């Protein structure tokens, strides 16, 4: 048999099931968001790290033309080298019905023997002769399925049809929407069949980073030793990082999601405050009677604290399984997006414990002030019916003078501001949800603007990287014969290295010669200036990109830099730093100078190896067809194309990738909106209970059911409109915050500040719908109260 106090707790919870459900759902949504997103972060980073380490990644990659196992054995004997492995790689093209893609073909006779950058066969079998398998994320890129035949084109002369007999998963490979080079794998017999060399040309090294010191210096030493043996090293790639390429970005993004989920949890506490405050006000006489019959204040506090604890327990029971579902769903979504698998998903014990503690403590902390305040009145005050109400509040005075509107409308407006603290608690959640939603939409538009600006560093419609150097005027004339080509411009790209003080050569990058008045390049300058009219005083000016600063951090505007090309050295002056966006076909970072200066430095007079094209129409379909026509035209004139790049396609790929992040952020904002909607529904329900007698009086004097229903719906709508207006104002600052944080996480630079009408309009529609839905049930309950029940209500 329950004691009277616990029977009261049970009765208050059970007889007001809708109120109980609203509070439990509100707390539950916050706990689900908090726990689910935290579990997402934990599982993604754990699986990503395990798969990255499990692939046994290399630290150094050296390009060496045609070497044997002797070099591999030599490398394995060097101090600091843990493991060395040779591979045969070929770069050619895959031709589909609509597009041409670069392809990197690696040949192994037995993939199980691969020790560095291991790959796993996911579907099908490893290819035998005249077959190929592809990295799994590139099937969609190519628009093919397992079993289809792909065409490999060699040197624009020979083509070979290879059936795709399987897919592999390479966790170190960027997915198809990021990289435009298709990873393919085949047997050495297939390379021989295609007339290609199956000799090693890539040497992978894994080293003991703790014992070797600086990785770049160690690499330089290995290269010097190889060259002393007569081995020519044509390319060097040093992997400075020791984690998956997406680890930092995804960790930062999920941290933002967790912050938003935590905000939803905090805001759910406002509903608890409103509910307990309203309940205590409603039960003021009961509190007085309990005190008269001997109940202490502590006992009364315990009754209401127990009620709040039940809210927390029920919320935890709901949240724990649903947070696991949410976390698994988001983790799998991001895993597919970033091309890795969630092998094991678990809800860590510390997250389970944290969710239980949060579900119990958050509502208790939120309810503490209203419980202490509501139980602090004396018994005489609590049971007295005399409750004079006076107000000098300017809002109340203004509302009292309001006239000229229909009576139901006046009642809706005045009742909205009747409980100002409750109104504040209710609107805060909707305000913050609106500010976050609008800010996210604004940042999405900022990304569009910034990405469009970045690609202006190679702002042609289509770029053609040539397989060698050709007469620039001749190539442009041939290109202008193609239907749909409006403008052309040839650039001269040459590989260079920086000669550091002490005659130490740094890593390779690309020097690009461009016209100072380029019709395509409109650089986004970070520091300094772009090129002016060339003369004898500025012919060796340079504009570098900030991507070069990553490997050469000492460079600044005004510095001089010595560049080496094929043994020739020249001193240049840095006049500007542009935000980086490498052109297709370039190696490493890219820097710019006058075309004539690069021509003179390299000795390649009137030559080009990259040509940009402006098209008559700017649609992906049109540009794809134009790309094929131009390719065929150049081929007729024996001009070999190494790769092509459709800028609009690249832009769309970047934006589509970012839209995944935006979608997750919007989902988080919607969670806050759900909490806000539940809070509004709770507020309207309390309003109906408090005004039960008022409703009875209105019905007794002839108020219709429709009029009562519309009055409460209008009240909820007014609250929604108020929150939307204030949310719009706060979104101005929230846009800057989100743009700064997301920009620093994704590219270490804030996104630009852009305000649009799209976000406010979408949010206005959402908040009006949420307000109407949240008000419908309480309004319906109000119309179901009979006149007798309403007038006799205590």
Long-range contacts (C-beta under 8 A, 24 or more apart in sequence): 5-295, 5-299, 5-302, 5-303, 6-306, 8-303, 9-303, 9-306, 9-307, 9-310, 12-279, 12-307, 13-307, 13-310, 18-685, 18-777, 18-781, 19-275, 19-279, 19-682, 19-685, 19-686, 20-311, 20-314, 22-271, 22-275, 22-678, 22-681, 22-682, 22-685, 23-271, 23-272, 23-275, 23-311, 23-363, 23-682, 24-311, 24-314, 24-315, 24-318, 25-315, 25-318, 25-678, 26-268, 26-271, 26-272, 26-675, 26-678, 26-679, 26-682, 27-265, 27-268, 27-269, 27-271, 27-272, 27-311, 27-312, 27-315, 27-319, 27-359, 27-362, 27-363, 28-314, 28-315, 28-318, 28-319, 28-322, 28-359, 29-264, 29-268, 29-671, 29-674, 29-675, 29-678, 30-261, 30-264, 30-265, 30-266, 30-267, 30-268, 30-362, 30-671, 30-675, 31-265, 31-315, 31-316, 31-319, 31-323, 31-355, 31-358, 31-359, 31-362, 32-318, 32-319, 32-322, 32-323, 32-326, 32-671, 33-260, 33-261, 33-262, 33-264, 33-265, 33-326, 33-668, 33-671, 34-258, 34-261, 34-262, 34-264, 34-265, 34-323, 34-355, 34-358, 35-319, 35-320, 35-323, 35-327, 35-347, 35-351, 35-352, 35-354, 35-355, 35-358, 36-261, 36-322, 36-323, 36-324, 36-325, 36-326, 36-327, 36-330, 37-254, 37-257, 37-258, 37-261, 37-326, 37-327, 37-330, 37-668, 38-258, 38-261, 38-327, 38-351, 38-354, 39-323, 39-324, 39-327, 39-331, 39-345, 39-347, 39-348, 39-351, 40-254, 40-257, 40-326, 40-327, 40-330, 40-331, 40-334, 41-251, 41-254, 41-255, 41-257, 41-258, 42-348, 42-351, 43-327, 43-328, 43-331, 43-342, 43-344, 43-345, 43-346, 44-250, 44-254, 44-331, 44-334, 44-335, 44-342, 45-247, 45-250, 45-251, 47-331, 47-335, 47-340, 47-341, 47-342, 47-343, 47-344, 48-243, 48-244, 48-246, 48-247, 48-250, 48-338, 48-340, 49-243, 49-244, 49-247, 50-343, 51-171, 51-244, 51-340, 51-341, 51-343, 52-171, 52-172, 52-243, 52-244, 52-247, 54-118, 54-171, 55-117, 55-118, 55-119, 55-170, 55-171, 55-172, 56-83, 56-115, 56-116, 56-117, 56-118, 56-206, 57-116, 57-117, 57-172, 57-206, 57-239, 58-85, 58-116, 58-117, 58-204, 58-205, 58-206, 58-239, 59-205, 59-206, 59-207, 59-209, 59-215, 59-238, 59-239, 60-204, 60-205, 60-207, 60-215, 60-219, 60-222, 60-236, 60-237, 60-238, 60-239, 61-202, 61-203, 61-204, 61-205, 61-235, 61-236, 61-237, 61-239, 62-202, 62-203, 62-205, 62-222, 62-223, 62-226, 62-233, 62-235, 62-236, 62-237, 63-201, 63-202, 63-233, 63-234, 63-235, 63-236, 64-200, 64-201, 64-202, 64-203, 64-226, 64-231, 64-232, 64-233, 64-234, 65-201, 65-232, 65-234, 66-197, 66-199, 66-200, 66-201, 67-199, 67-200, 67-201, 67-203, 67-231, 68-199, 68-200, 69-200, 71-200, 71-203, 71-226, 71-231, 72-200, 72-203, 74-229, 75-203, 75-205, 75-222, 78-222, 78-225, 79-211, 80-207, 80-208, 80-211, 80-212, 80-218, 81-205, 81-206, 81-207, 81-208, 82-206, 82-207, 82-208, 83-115, 83-116, 83-205, 83-206, 84-203, 84-204, 84-205, 84-206, 85-114, 85-115, 85-116, 85-203, 85-204, 86-200, 86-202, 86-203, 86-204, 87-200, 87-201, 87-202, 87-204, 88-188, 88-191, 88-197, 88-198, 88-199, 88-200, 88-201, 88-202, 89-201, 89-202, 90-191, 90-196, 91-181, 92-152, 92-153, 92-154, 92-155, 93-152, 93-153, 93-643, 94-142, 94-150, 94-151, 94-152, 94-153, 94-182, 94-184, 95-151, 95-152, 95-153, 95-159, 96-142, 96-143, 96-144, 96-150, 96-151, 97-143, 98-143, 98-624, 98-628, 99-624, 99-627, 99-628, 100-153, 100-627, 100-628, 100-631, 100-641, 100-644, 101-141, 101-142, 101-180, 101-181, 101-182, 102-180, 102-181, 102-182, 102-642, 102-643, 103-152, 103-181, 103-182, 103-183, 103-184, 104-181, 104-182, 104-183, 104-184, 105-132, 105-152, 105-184, 105-185, 105-186, 105-191, 106-183, 106-184, 106-185, 106-186, 107-185, 107-186, 107-187, 107-188, 107-190, 107-191, 107-198, 108-185, 108-187, 108-188, 109-187, 109-188, 109-189, 111-168, 111-185, 116-204, 116-206, 117-170, 117-172, 117-204, 119-168, 119-169, 119-170, 119-185, 120-168, 120-169, 121-166, 121-167, 121-168, 122-166, 122-167, 122-168, 122-169, 123-166, 123-167, 124-164, 124-165, 124-166, 124-167, 125-165, 125-166, 126-166, 126-185, 126-187, 127-162, 127-165, 127-166, 127-185, 127-186, 127-187, 127-190, 128-187, 128-189, 129-187, 129-189, 129-190, 129-193, 130-160, 130-162, 130-163, 130-190, 130-193, 131-162, 131-163, 131-164, 131-165, 131-186, 131-187, 131-190, 132-162, 132-163, 132-164, 132-165, 132-184, 132-185, 132-186, 132-190, 133-164, 133-165, 133-166, 133-167, 133-168, 133-184, 133-185, 133-186, 134-164, 134-167, 134-168, 134-182, 134-183, 134-184, 134-185, 135-167, 135-168, 135-169, 135-170, 135-173, 135-182, 135-183, 135-184, 136-167, 136-168, 136-169, 136-339, 137-173, 137-175, 137-176, 137-339, 138-176, 138-182, 138-183, 139-164, 139-167, 140-176, 141-176, 141-177, 141-182, 142-182, 152-194, 154-194, 154-195, 154-196, 155-467, 155-640, 156-467, 156-635, 156-640, 156-641, 158-194, 158-195, 160-193, 160-194, 162-186, 162-190, 169-339, 169-341, 171-244, 171-339, 171-340, 172-244, 172-245, 173-339, 174-245, 174-339, 175-337, 175-338, 175-339, 177-653, 177-656, 177-657, 178-653, 178-657, 180-584, 180-643, 180-645, 180-650, 209-242, 215-240, 216-240, 216-507, 220-504, 220-505, 235-508, 235-587, 236-507, 236-508, 238-507, 244-340, 246-338, 248-745, 249-745, 249-746, 250-334, 250-338, 252-744, 252-745, 252-746, 253-661, 253-664, 253-742, 253-745, 253-746, 255-745, 256-665, 256-741, 256-742, 256-745, 257-664, 257-665, 257-668, 260-436, 260-665, 260-668, 260-669, 260-671, 260-672, 261-668, 261-671, 263-432, 263-436, 263-672, 264-668, 264-671, 264-672, 264-675, 265-358, 265-362, 266-362, 267-428, 267-429, 267-432, 267-672, 267-675, 267-676, 267-679, 268-362, 268-363, 268-675, 268-678, 268-679, 269-362, 269-363, 269-365, 269-366, 270-366, 270-425, 270-426, 270-428, 270-429, 270-679, 271-425, 271-429, 271-675, 271-678, 271-679, 271-682, 272-308, 272-311, 272-362, 272-363, 272-366, 272-367, 273-366, 273-367, 273-369, 273-370, 273-425, 274-422, 274-425, 274-426, 274-679, 274-682, 274-683, 274-686, 275-682, 275-686, 276-304, 276-308, 276-366, 276-367, 276-370, 276-371, 276-374, 277-370, 277-374, 277-421, 277-422, 278-422, 278-686, 278-689, 278-690, 279-304, 280-304, 280-370, 280-371, 280-373, 280-374, 280-375, 281-374, 281-690, 282-689, 282-690, 284-374, 284-377, 284-382, 285-382, 285-383, 285-794, 287-374, 287-375, 287-377, 287-382, 288-377, 288-379, 288-380, 288-381, 288-382, 288-383, 289-379, 289-382, 289-383, 291-378, 291-379, 291-382, 292-379, 292-383, 297-375, 297-376, 300-375, 301-371, 301-372, 301-375, 304-367, 304-371, 304-374, 304-375, 305-364, 305-367, 305-371, 308-363, 308-364, 308-367, 308-371, 309-360, 309-363, 309-364, 311-363, 312-359, 312-360, 312-361, 312-362, 312-363, 312-364, 313-359, 313-360, 315-359, 315-363, 316-355, 316-356, 316-359, 316-360, 319-355, 319-359, 320-347, 320-352, 320-355, 320-356, 323-347, 323-355, 330-664, 333-660, 334-660, 337-657, 337-660, 393-420, 395-420, 408-703, 408-707, 408-710, 408-711, 408-714, 409-714, 411-711, 412-711, 412-712, 412-714, 412-715, 412-718, 413-718, 415-687, 415-691, 415-711, 415-715, 416-715, 416-718, 416-719, 416-722, 418-687, 419-687, 422-683, 422-686, 423-683, 423-719, 425-679, 425-683, 426-676, 426-679, 426-680, 426-683, 426-719, 427-719, 427-722, 427-723, 427-726, 429-672, 429-675, 429-676, 429-679, 430-673, 430-676, 430-677, 430-679, 430-680, 430-719, 430-720, 430-723, 430-724, 430-727, 430-767, 430-770, 431-723, 431-726, 431-727, 431-730, 432-672, 432-676, 432-727, 432-730, 433-669, 433-670, 433-672, 433-673, 433-675, 433-676, 433-727, 434-673, 434-723, 434-724, 434-726, 434-727, 434-728, 434-730, 434-731, 434-763, 434-767, 435-727, 435-728, 435-730, 435-731, 435-734, 436-665, 436-668, 436-669, 436-672, 436-734, 436-738, 437-666, 437-669, 437-670, 437-673, 437-759, 437-762, 437-763, 437-766, 438-727, 438-728, 438-731, 438-734, 438-735, 438-759, 438-760, 438-763, 439-731, 439-734, 439-735, 439-737, 439-738, 439-759, 440-662, 440-665, 440-666, 440-669, 440-738, 440-759, 441-666, 441-756, 441-758, 441-759, 441-762, 442-731, 442-735, 442-738, 442-739, 442-754, 442-755, 442-756, 442-759, 443-662, 443-735, 443-738, 443-739, 443-742, 443-751, 443-754, 444-658, 444-659, 444-662, 445-754, 445-756, 445-758, 446-735, 446-739, 446-751, 446-752, 446-753, 446-754, 447-655, 447-658, 447-751, 448-655, 449-752, 449-754, 450-751, 450-752, 451-651, 451-654, 451-655, 451-658, 452-651, 453-522, 453-524, 454-524, 454-579, 454-581, 455-581, 455-647, 455-650, 455-651, 456-520, 456-521, 456-522, 456-523, 456-524, 457-521, 457-523, 457-524, 457-545, 457-578, 457-579, 457-580, 457-581, 457-583, 458-520, 458-521, 458-581, 458-583, 458-584, 458-612, 458-645, 458-647, 459-520, 459-521, 459-522, 459-612, 459-647, 460-489, 460-520, 460-612, 460-613, 460-614, 460-647, 461-612, 461-613, 461-614, 461-615, 461-618, 461-623, 461-626, 461-646, 461-647, 461-648, 462-612, 462-613, 462-615, 462-623, 462-626, 462-627, 462-630, 462-644, 462-645, 462-646, 462-647, 463-583, 463-584, 463-585, 463-610, 463-611, 463-612, 463-613, 463-644, 463-645, 463-647, 464-610, 464-611, 464-612, 464-613, 464-630, 464-631, 464-634, 464-641, 464-643, 464-644, 465-584, 465-585, 465-609, 465-610, 465-641, 465-642, 465-643, 465-644, 465-645, 466-608, 466-609, 466-610, 466-611, 466-639, 466-640, 466-641, 466-642, 467-640, 467-641, 467-642, 468-609, 468-640, 469-604, 469-607, 469-608, 469-609, 470-607, 470-608, 470-609, 470-639, 471-606, 471-607, 471-608, 472-606, 472-607, 472-608, 473-606, 475-608, 475-611, 475-634, 475-639, 476-608, 476-611, 478-633, 478-634, 478-637, 478-639, 479-611, 479-613, 479-630, 479-633, 479-634, 481-633, 482-626, 482-629, 482-630, 482-633, 483-626, 483-629, 484-615, 484-616, 484-617, 484-622, 484-625, 484-626, 484-629, 485-613, 485-614, 485-615, 485-616, 485-626, 485-630, 486-614, 486-615, 486-616, 487-519, 487-520, 487-613, 487-614, 488-611, 488-612, 488-613, 488-614, 489-515, 489-518, 489-519, 489-520, 489-611, 489-612, 490-608, 490-610, 490-611, 490-612, 491-583, 491-595, 491-608, 491-609, 491-610, 491-611, 491-612, 492-595, 492-598, 492-599, 492-602, 492-604, 492-607, 492-608, 492-609, 492-610, 493-583, 493-585, 493-586, 493-590, 493-609, 493-610, 494-565, 494-598, 494-601, 494-602, 494-604, 495-565, 495-587, 496-563, 496-564, 496-565, 497-563, 497-564, 498-552, 498-561, 498-562, 498-563, 498-564, 499-562, 499-563, 499-564, 499-569, 505-564, 506-551, 506-552, 507-551, 507-588, 508-587, 508-588, 509-548, 509-551, 509-586, 509-587, 509-588, 509-589, 509-590, 509-591, 510-582, 510-583, 510-586, 510-587, 510-588, 510-589, 510-590, 510-591, 511-563, 511-565, 511-590, 511-591, 511-592, 511-593, 511-598, 511-601, 512-583, 512-586, 512-590, 512-591, 512-592, 512-593, 512-598, 512-610, 513-592, 513-593, 513-594, 513-595, 513-596, 513-597, 513-598, 513-599, 514-592, 514-593, 514-594, 514-595, 515-594, 515-595, 516-594, 519-614, 520-612, 520-614, 521-592, 523-576, 523-578, 523-579, 523-592, 524-578, 524-579, 525-576, 525-577, 525-578, 525-579, 526-576, 526-577, 526-578, 526-579, 527-556, 527-557, 527-576, 527-577, 528-557, 528-574, 528-575, 528-576, 528-577, 529-575, 529-576, 530-576, 530-578, 531-575, 531-592, 531-593, 531-594, 534-594, 534-596, 534-597, 538-573, 538-575, 539-594, 539-596, 539-597, 539-600, 540-570, 540-571, 540-572, 540-573, 540-593, 540-597, 541-572, 541-573, 541-574, 541-575, 541-593, 541-594, 541-597, 542-572, 542-573, 542-574, 542-575, 542-591, 542-592, 542-593, 543-574, 543-575, 543-576, 543-577, 543-578, 543-591, 543-592, 543-593, 544-574, 544-576, 544-577, 544-578, 544-589, 544-591, 544-592, 545-577, 545-578, 545-579, 545-580, 545-581, 545-582, 545-589, 545-590, 545-591, 546-577, 546-578, 546-579, 546-580, 547-580, 547-582, 547-588, 547-589, 547-590, 548-580, 548-589, 548-590, 548-591, 549-577, 550-589, 551-588, 551-589, 563-601, 565-601, 565-602, 566-602, 568-601, 568-603, 570-601, 579-749, 583-610, 583-645, 584-643, 584-644, 584-645, 585-609, 585-610, 585-642, 585-643, 585-645, 618-648, 619-648, 620-646, 620-648, 620-649, 620-652, 623-648, 623-649, 624-649, 658-746, 661-742, 661-746, 665-738, 673-766, 673-767, 673-770, 676-723, 676-770, 677-770, 677-771, 677-773, 677-774, 678-774, 680-716, 680-719, 680-720, 680-770, 680-771, 680-774, 680-775, 681-774, 681-775, 681-777, 681-778, 683-719, 684-712, 684-715, 684-716, 684-774, 684-775, 684-778, 684-779, 685-777, 685-778, 685-781, 687-712, 687-715, 687-778, 688-712, 688-778, 688-779, 688-781, 688-782, 691-782, 692-785, 692-789, 692-790, 692-793, 693-790, 693-791, 693-793, 695-782, 695-785, 695-790, 696-785, 696-786, 696-787, 696-788, 696-789, 696-790, 696-791, 696-793, 697-790, 697-791, 699-785, 699-787, 699-790, 700-787, 700-791, 705-783, 708-779, 708-782, 708-783, 709-779, 709-780, 709-782, 709-783, 710-779, 711-779, 712-775, 712-778, 712-779, 712-782, 713-772, 713-775, 713-776, 713-779, 715-775, 716-771, 716-772, 716-774, 716-775, 716-778, 716-779, 717-768, 717-771, 717-772, 717-775, 719-771, 720-767, 720-768, 720-770, 720-771, 720-772, 721-767, 721-768, 721-771, 723-767, 724-760, 724-763, 724-764, 724-767, 724-768, 727-763, 727-767, 728-760, 728-763, 731-759, 731-760
